Amino acid sequence: CSSRVVVEETWYTLIDPVLSGAIRFTGMFPDLEWLVYIYSCTEFLGELRQSAQEGPLRWFDREELAAVPMVAGDYIFVAWVLSGRRFLAHFSYRGDEYVGHEVVFPLEEAIEKT
């Protein structure tokens, strides 16, 4: 499923995507929860094609990510993905306001709450 979505939105074909984690998002919208699976991949085939539905797509250097506008909690889990950590998390919001998160790193047996 992850590979199909990437092809639909970018025209890239992923080679060996790896499941990095799963996140449950609550509180962003009334009566709506999101369960999101996060994958990483270091190899792909194809050329980027812009998607009218997704808006402009582009690559960022890792050093640039701190300045890229994202939802507050995204900065947290993007760091986990880039460091190769596997995780199961719950991010809480009150509308647009980040409230906190709970995460388990199953391969590390560590639990973090904020």
Buried (B, 14 or more C-beta within 10 A) or exposed (E): EBBEEBBEBBBBEBEEBBEBBBBBBBBBEEEEEEEEEBBBBEEBEEEEEEEEEEEEEEEEEEEEBEEEEEEEBBEBBBEBBEEEBBBEBBBBBEEEEBBEBBBBBEEEEEEEEE
